[in-house]
Amino acid sequence: MASSSFLVVSSIVLSIMFFNGMVPMHAASQDDIISTICKKTRNPSFCFNVLNSAGTTDLKGLAIFTLNLAHDKAAQSRVLAQSLESNASDPKLMERYATCAKHFNNVVDDIVDGKNYLGKGDYNGVNTMASTAMTEAGNCLDSFIQPPKDSTALSGSGKVVEDICSIILVIANLLLGRA
Ligand SMILES: *[C@@H]1O[C@H](CO)[C@@H](O)[C@H](O)[C@H]1NC(C)=O
């Protein structure tokens, strides 16, 4: 009698441990990784949209996905800046767009390096690259703080580059175990 109620109590305790601990933790881990990353980025809602479309929750897979996206967006921003430079009639704007084209060209190069670092498992390199790329894009955007302002799509495009690089930075930190 005493031993059978001990068994009943034990199995209830084990069930509670199982359902409160192991099972939900495992089931939640896939959403958790995206949430863990995005909470640390400069634009969490943008990050959720990007990472939910990645089709993976593997950290390296997410790094590859965001590096490819950053590459495309930086290349688009470079083309846009070049076109704006050649169309600008204001010499100040023309010079700023030319400088932006150089910055975005550097970002494209940084991201190519970043992909190589990732392939070699050099996550510190990926981290540094993401930070450098954000600074490059930011320098373009900052050049329009003084008038004449940029009223084109370039500012939005540059901000997207910054936002993606912010995600890459966080993923690199997680790969380094600095969660
Ligand atoms: C630059 O001018 C050309 C010719 O008018 C036009 O097709 C192009 O869209 C312009 N570029 C930008 C970025 O506005």
The ligand as an SDF file (V2000), in Angstrom:
LIG
                    3D

 14 14  0  0  0  0  0  0  0  0999 V2000
   19.1460   59.2190  -63.1960 C   0  0  0  0  0  0  0  0  0  0  0  0
   18.6520   59.7340  -64.4190 O   0  0  0  0  0  0  0  0  0  0  0  0
   18.2040   58.7450  -65.3430 C   0  0  0  0  0  0  0  0  0  0  0  0
   17.8610   59.4560  -66.6310 C   0  0  0  0  0  0  0  0  0  0  0  0
   16.9550   60.5050  -66.3950 O   0  0  0  0  0  0  0  0  0  0  0  0
   17.0220   57.9900  -64.7340 C   0  0  0  0  0  0  0  0  0  0  0  0
   16.5900   56.9670  -65.6100 O   0  0  0  0  0  0  0  0  0  0  0  0
   17.4410   57.3600  -63.4150 C   0  0  0  0  0  0  0  0  0  0  0  0
   16.3350   56.7580  -62.7850 O   0  0  0  0  0  0  0  0  0  0  0  0
   18.0320   58.4180  -62.4940 C   0  0  0  0  0  0  0  0  0  0  0  0
   18.5600   57.7600  -61.3180 N   0  0  0  0  0  0  0  0  0  0  0  0
   18.0840   57.9770  -60.0900 C   0  0  0  0  0  0  0  0  0  0  0  0
   18.7050   57.1660  -59.0030 C   0  0  0  0  0  0  0  0  0  0  0  0
   17.1940   58.7530  -59.8420 O   0  0  0  0  0  0  0  0  0  0  0  0
  1  2  1  0
  1 10  1  0
  2  3  1  0
  3  4  1  0
  3  6  1  0
  4  5  1  0
  6  7  1  0
  6  8  1  0
  8  9  1  0
  8 10  1  0
 10 11  1  0
 11 12  1  0
 12 13  1  0
 12 14  2  0
M  END
$$$$
